[in-house]
Amino acid sequence: MDRKRVSLLILSVIFAVAPALAYGPAGLPDSPVPAAAETTVTVDELVREALAQNPAVQAAEHRVAAQRARIPQARALPDPKFSVGWMGNIQPFSVQDGDPSSYRGVSAMQEIPYPGKLKLRGAIAGSEVGAEEADAEAVRRRVTAEVKAAYYEYFFAQKALEITSQNKALLQKLAKIAEARYQVGKGLQQDVLRAQTEISLLDQRLTVLEAQQRTAQARLNALLFRDPEAALPPAAAFQPAKLDYPLAALYRMAGENDPGLAREQRQIERSHYALALARTDAYPDLDVAYMYQQRPMLPDMHGFTFTVSIPVFYKSKQKQAIREAGEEQAAAERSRDDRRTEVDFALKQQYLAAKASEELMRLYSQAIVPQSSLALESSMAAYQVGNLDFLSLMENFTTVLDYQVGYYRELANYQIALARMEPMVGTELTK
């Protein structure tokens, strides 16, 4: 191979590299435009399907419905009791002629709780429904956040595969250049070996990225209640969201909208009603009974019985129940405070992660990637005229690749951090 042909090959690679490094709106290489027939999937589409199909969401909704059915049960009176009986002959309902103590009769009894007890039990059941509703909302928000996180991981792996595949094609051309220069005596054998090594490393990276993409796809299929091997269209492109809320505003929004805090508040309400019920339980319930008897040769008899319970074991029973309810109320209040500290920490953690990724994205798109790409173009030209060794060219090449992939890694991290804040603040931040 003559030197003229080598020079032409180098120029063809430079012209191939330049379009690949053309900056898009974010300062990053533009991705190939999908074919018109190729469909993409958006995160909103996946979220809607997950909320409709996910078993955890459906289970939470059924638990709420089951809990609601307990309210009328708690407010209802105890079941009345009805009995029949006789005394005299062993034959059912027969009496002994001439014996006035012989009889047959029926009776009914109804327990009437002390006024206010049924209302308090209904209020307790209502608070438990509210806690279950908060749990169901937490499940819906958790599933939504997990779908978004998996989607952004899927998007990152997709973009990283595209960039790495493009760079592998360019690197293969650079390897041909190194081999051509070696054949005409202008290059070293170690340059050829280094190029082949870099291609193998890219193959390794592609294998890892493909595994990451399949893992994210499997996670999405699981959240959507699909078959793990179900096909998934490519992720649609999106613009990074803008985080307009300061941290103080996010704290306030979480205090108002976090379903975990709402659940704890419902538990406090429940413990308040339970304490009131425990105090009311010290008052006696009333049992009302009616009895009718038929006796031979004597008039029929009607009878009424009124029975009240006497709390003779108040110190060891009712008083301890009041104490128990009071401790439960204190525990519920402290549990709410603990949840608030957890929410504040989680918000701060995700907020700092989002801000760090946002700053890294800015550096990648506005400074690092453009500068490193220009350095690669310059090194290509210098390598053509023999002013740069092949190892330095390879370093510039791999640096650009790492920075390009790094941008999309931080973009995914940024969106994931926002998605993880959404369940707590109750506001969509990822758009």
C-alpha positions in Angstrom: 0.0 0.0 0.0 1.6 3.3 -1.1 1.7 6.5 1.0 -0.8 8.3 -1.2 -3.4 5.6 -0.5 -2.6 5.9 3.3 -3.2 9.6 3.2 -6.5 9.2 1.4 -7.6 6.7 4.0 -6.7 9.1 6.8 -8.6 11.9 5.2 -11.6 9.6 4.8 -11.6 8.9 8.5 -11.3 12.6 9.4 -14.4 13.2 7.2 -16.1 10.3 8.9 -15.2 11.6 12.4 -16.4 15.1 11.8 -20.1 14.4 11.2 -20.1 12.0 14.2 -18.9 14.9 16.4 -21.4 17.4 15.1 -23.1 19.0 18.1 -26.7 18.8 18.7 -28.8 21.2 20.9 -27.2 19.9 24.0 -23.7 20.0 22.7 -23.6 16.2 22.3 -23.4 14.2 19.2 -26.7 13.8 17.5 -28.1 10.3 17.5 -29.2 8.6 14.3 -32.8 9.5 13.4 -34.9 6.4 13.7 -36.6 5.2 10.5 -40.2 6.4 10.0 -41.6 3.0 10.5 -39.8 2.5 13.8 -41.9 3.4 16.8 -40.7 4.6 20.2 -42.3 4.5 23.6 -42.6 7.4 26.1 -42.3 7.2 29.8 -45.9 8.5 30.2 -47.2 5.6 28.1 -45.4 3.1 30.3 -46.6 4.8 33.5 -50.2 4.7 32.4 -50.0 1.0 31.5 -48.2 0.2 34.8 -50.9 1.9 36.9 -53.6 -0.1 35.1 -51.8 -3.5 35.1 -49.4 -3.6 38.0 -50.5 -6.3 40.6 -49.2 -4.2 43.5 -51.4 -1.3 42.6 -54.4 -3.5 42.1 -53.8 -5.3 45.4 -53.6 -1.9 47.2 -56.9 -0.9 45.7 -58.6 -4.1 46.9 -57.2 -3.6 50.4 -58.8 -0.2 50.4 -62.1 -1.6 49.3 -61.9 -4.3 51.9 -61.1 -1.8 54.7 -64.1 0.4 53.7 -66.4 -2.6 54.2 -65.3 -2.6 57.9 -66.9 0.8 58.6 -70.6 -0.4 58.6 -69.6 -3.5 60.6 -67.9 -1.4 63.3 -71.0 0.9 63.6 -73.5 -2.0 63.7 -75.1 -3.3 66.9 -74.0 -6.8 68.1 -76.2 -9.6 66.7 -79.3 -10.3 68.8 -79.6 -13.8 70.3 -82.7 -15.9 70.0 -83.4 -19.1 72.0 -86.1 -21.6 72.4 -86.6 -24.1 75.3 -88.9 -26.3 77.2 -89.1 -28.1 80.6 -91.1 -31.2 81.3 -91.1 -34.1 78.9 -88.1 -35.2 76.9 -90.1 -34.9 73.7 -89.4 -31.5 72.1 -91.7 -28.7 73.0 -94.0 -30.9 75.1 -95.1 -30.1 78.6 -96.4 -32.2 81.4 -100.1 -31.9 82.0 -101.0 -30.8 85.5 -97.4 -29.7 86.4 -97.3 -25.8 86.7 -93.5 -25.8 86.6 -93.5 -27.3 83.1 -93.3 -24.8 80.3 -92.1 -24.1 76.7 -91.0 -20.7 75.6 -88.8 -18.5 73.5 -86.5 -15.6 74.4 -84.5 -12.9 72.6 -81.6 -10.8 73.8 -79.9 -7.7 72.4 -76.7 -6.1 73.7 -76.7 -2.3 73.6 -73.3 -0.7 73.9 -72.9 2.4 76.0 -73.8 5.5 74.0 -70.9 6.7 71.8 -69.0 3.4 71.6 -70.3 2.5 68.2 -69.6 5.9 66.8 -66.0 5.7 68.1 -65.6 2.3 66.6 -66.8 3.6 63.3 -64.4 6.5 63.5 -61.5 4.1 64.2 -62.5 2.1 61.1 -62.7 5.3 59.1 -59.2 6.3 60.2 -57.9 2.8 59.2 -59.5 3.4 55.7 -57.7 6.7 55.4 -54.4 5.0 56.3 -55.0 2.2 53.8 -55.8 4.9 51.1 -52.5 6.6 51.9 -50.7 3.3 51.5 -52.5 2.7 48.2 -51.4 6.2 47.0 -47.9 5.4 48.1 -47.9 2.2 46.1 -49.1 4.1 43.0 -46.4 6.7 43.4 -43.7 4.1 44.1 -44.6 2.1 40.9 -44.6 5.4 38.9 -41.2 6.3 40.2 -39.8 2.8 39.6 -41.2 2.8 36.0 -39.5 6.2 35.4 -36.2 5.1 36.9 -36.2 1.9 34.8 -37.1 3.9 31.7 -34.3 6.3 32.1 -31.9 3.4 32.7 -33.2 1.9 29.5 -32.8 5.2 27.7 -29.2 5.5 28.9 -28.2 2.0 27.8 -29.8 2.7 24.4 -27.9 6.0 23.9 -24.7 4.5 25.2 -25.0 1.6 22.8 -25.6 4.0 19.9 -22.6 6.1 20.7 -20.3 3.1 21.4 -21.3 1.4 18.2 -20.6 4.6 16.2 -17.2 4.9 17.9 -16.4 1.3 17.3 -16.9 1.8 13.5 -14.6 4.8 13.6 -12.1 3.0 15.6 -12.1 0.1 13.1 -11.2 2.7 10.5 -8.4 4.1 12.7 -7.1 0.5 13.1 -6.9 0.2 9.3 -5.0 3.5 9.2 -2.5 2.2 11.8 -2.1 -1.0 9.8 -1.6 0.9 6.5 1.0 3.2 8.1 2.8 0.2 9.5 2.8 -1.5 6.1 4.5 1.6 4.5 7.0 2.0 7.3 5.4 5.1 8.9 3.8 3.3 11.8 4.6 0.9 14.6 3.3 -2.6 15.1 2.3 -1.6 18.6 -0.1 0.9 17.1 -1.9 -1.9 15.3 -2.0 -4.0 18.4 -3.2 -1.1 20.5 -6.0 -0.4 18.0 -7.1 -4.0 18.1 -7.0 -4.0 21.9 -9.2 -0.8 22.0 -11.7 -2.5 19.6 -11.9 -5.5 22.0 -12.5 -3.2 24.9 -15.3 -1.6 23.0 -16.8 -5.0 22.4 -16.6 -5.6 26.1 -18.3 -2.3 26.8 -21.0 -3.1 24.3 -21.6 -6.5 26.0 -22.0 -4.8 29.4 -24.3 -2.1 28.0 -26.5 -4.7 26.3 -26.9 -6.5 29.6 -27.9 -3.2 31.3 -30.4 -2.6 28.6 -31.9 -6.0 28.9 -32.0 -5.7 32.7 -33.9 -2.3 32.4 -36.2 -3.9 29.8 -37.0 -6.8 32.1 -37.6 -4.5 35.0 -40.1 -2.4 32.9 -41.8 -5.6 31.8 -42.2 -6.7 35.4 -43.7 -3.4 36.4 -46.0 -3.5 33.5 -47.0 -7.1 34.3 -45.7 -8.4 31.0 -43.7 -11.4 30.0 -40.0 -10.8 31.0 -39.0 -11.5 27.4 -41.7 -9.1 25.9 -40.2 -6.8 23.2 -40.0 -3.1 24.1 -39.7 -0.3 21.5 -36.8 2.1 21.8 -37.1 4.9 24.3 -38.3 8.2 22.9 -35.9 11.2 23.2 -36.7 13.8 25.8 -35.4 17.0 27.1 -34.0 17.2 30.7 -36.6 18.6 33.1 -36.1 21.9 34.8 -36.1 21.8 38.6 -37.7 25.1 39.5 -38.4 24.4 43.2 -35.9 25.3 45.9 -35.2 22.8 48.6 -37.3 24.7 51.2 -40.3 24.5 48.9 -39.8 20.8 48.4 -39.8 20.3 52.2 -43.1 22.2 52.4 -44.6 20.2 49.6 -43.6 16.9 51.1 -45.1 17.9 54.5 -48.4 18.5 52.7 -48.4 15.7 50.1 -46.3 12.8 51.3 -48.5 9.7 51.6 -46.3 8.3 54.3 -46.9 11.3 56.4 -50.6 11.2 55.6 -50.7 7.6 56.8 -49.0 8.5 60.0 -51.5 11.3 60.6 -54.3 8.9 60.1 -52.7 6.6 62.6 -52.6 9.4 65.1 -56.3 10.0 64.5 -57.0 6.4 65.0 -55.1 6.3 68.3 -57.0 9.4 69.4 -60.3 7.6 68.8 -59.0 4.4 70.3 -58.0 6.3 73.5 -61.5 7.8 73.7 -63.0 4.3 73.2 -60.8 2.8 75.9 -62.1 5.4 78.3 -65.7 4.8 77.3 -65.2 1.0 77.7 -65.1 1.7 81.5 -68.8 2.4 81.3 -71.2 -0.5 81.4 -73.0 -2.0 78.3 -76.7 -2.9 78.6 -78.2 -6.3 77.7 -82.0 -6.3 77.2 -83.8 -9.7 77.1 -87.5 -10.7 76.5 -88.9 -14.1 77.4 -92.3 -15.7 76.6 -93.4 -19.0 78.3 -96.4 -21.2 77.9 -97.5 -23.3 80.9 -100.2 -26.0 81.2 -103.4 -24.9 82.9 -101.8 -21.5 83.7 -101.7 -18.1 81.9 -98.8 -17.4 79.6 -95.9 -15.5 81.0 -93.9 -12.6 79.7 -90.7 -11.5 81.1 -88.0 -8.8 80.6 -84.4 -8.8 81.8 -82.0 -5.8 81.9 -78.3 -6.6 82.5 -75.4 -4.3 82.9 -71.7 -5.1 83.2 -69.8 -3.9 86.3 -66.1 -3.1 85.8 -65.0 -4.7 89.1 -61.6 -5.4 87.6 -61.1 -1.8 86.4 -57.5 -1.4 87.6 -56.2 -4.5 85.9 -58.4 -4.3 82.8 -60.0 -1.0 81.7 -57.3 1.2 83.3 -54.6 -0.8 81.6 -56.5 -0.6 78.3 -56.5 3.2 78.7 -52.8 3.2 79.4 -52.2 1.0 76.3 -54.2 3.4 74.1 -52.3 6.3 75.4 -48.9 4.7 74.7 -50.2 3.8 71.2 -51.1 7.5 70.6 -47.6 8.6 71.8 -46.0 6.0 69.5 -48.0 7.2 66.5 -47.0 10.8 67.1 -43.3 9.8 67.3 -43.7 7.6 64.2 -45.0 10.6 62.3 -41.9 12.7 63.4 -39.6 9.8 62.3 -41.3 9.7 58.9 -40.8 13.5 58.5 -37.1 13.2 59.2 -36.8 10.4 56.8 -38.6 12.3 54.1 -36.5 15.4 54.7 -33.3 13.4 54.4 -34.4 11.5 51.3 -35.4 14.8 49.7 -32.1 16.4 50.5 -30.2 13.4 49.2 -32.1 13.3 45.9 -32.0 17.1 45.5 -28.2 17.2 45.9 -27.9 14.3 43.4 -30.1 16.1 40.9 -28.1 19.3 41.2 -24.8 17.5 40.9 -26.0 15.7 37.8 -27.4 18.9 36.4 -24.1 20.7 36.8 -22.2 17.8 35.3 -24.6 17.8 32.3 -23.9 21.5 31.8 -20.1 20.9 31.9 -20.3 17.9 29.6 -22.5 19.6 27.0 -21.0 23.1 27.0 -17.3 22.5 27.8 -16.0 19.0 28.2 -17.4 17.2 25.1 -17.0 20.1 22.7 -13.4 20.7 23.8 -12.4 17.0 23.8 -14.1 16.6 20.4 -12.1 19.5 19.0 -9.0 18.0 20.5 -9.7 14.7 18.8 -10.1 16.4 15.4 -6.9 18.3 15.9 -5.1 15.1 16.9 -6.4 13.4 13.8 -4.9 16.1 11.7 -1.6 16.0 13.6 -1.5 12.2 13.3 -1.9 12.5 9.5 1.2 14.6 9.2 3.2 12.6 11.7 3.2 15.2 14.5 1.3 12.9 17.0 1.8 9.3 18.0 -0.9 6.8 17.7 -1.2 6.2 21.5 -2.0 9.8 22.1 -4.6 9.7 19.4 -6.2 6.6 21.0 -6.3 8.4 24.4 -8.1 11.4 22.8 -10.5 9.0 21.1 -11.4 7.0 24.3 -11.7 10.3 26.2 -14.3 11.6 23.8 -16.2 8.3 24.0 -16.2 8.4 27.8 -17.4 12.0 28.0 -20.2 11.4 25.4 -21.5 8.4 27.4 -20.9 10.3 30.6 -23.4 13.0 29.5 -26.2 10.5 29.1 -25.3 8.8 32.3 -25.8 12.1 34.2 -28.9 12.8 32.2 -30.4 9.5 33.4 -29.2 10.1 36.9 -30.8 13.6 36.9 -34.1 12.3 35.8 -34.0 9.4 38.2 -33.3 11.7 41.1 -36.3 13.9 40.2 -38.5 10.8 39.8 -37.5 9.6 43.3 -38.6 13.0 44.7 -42.0 12.9 43.1 -43.6 10.3 45.5 -42.8 12.5 48.4 -43.7 16.0 47.0 -46.8 14.8 45.1 -45.8 16.9 42.0 -44.4 15.8 38.7 -40.9 17.0 38.4 -39.6 14.9 35.5 -41.2 16.9 32.7 
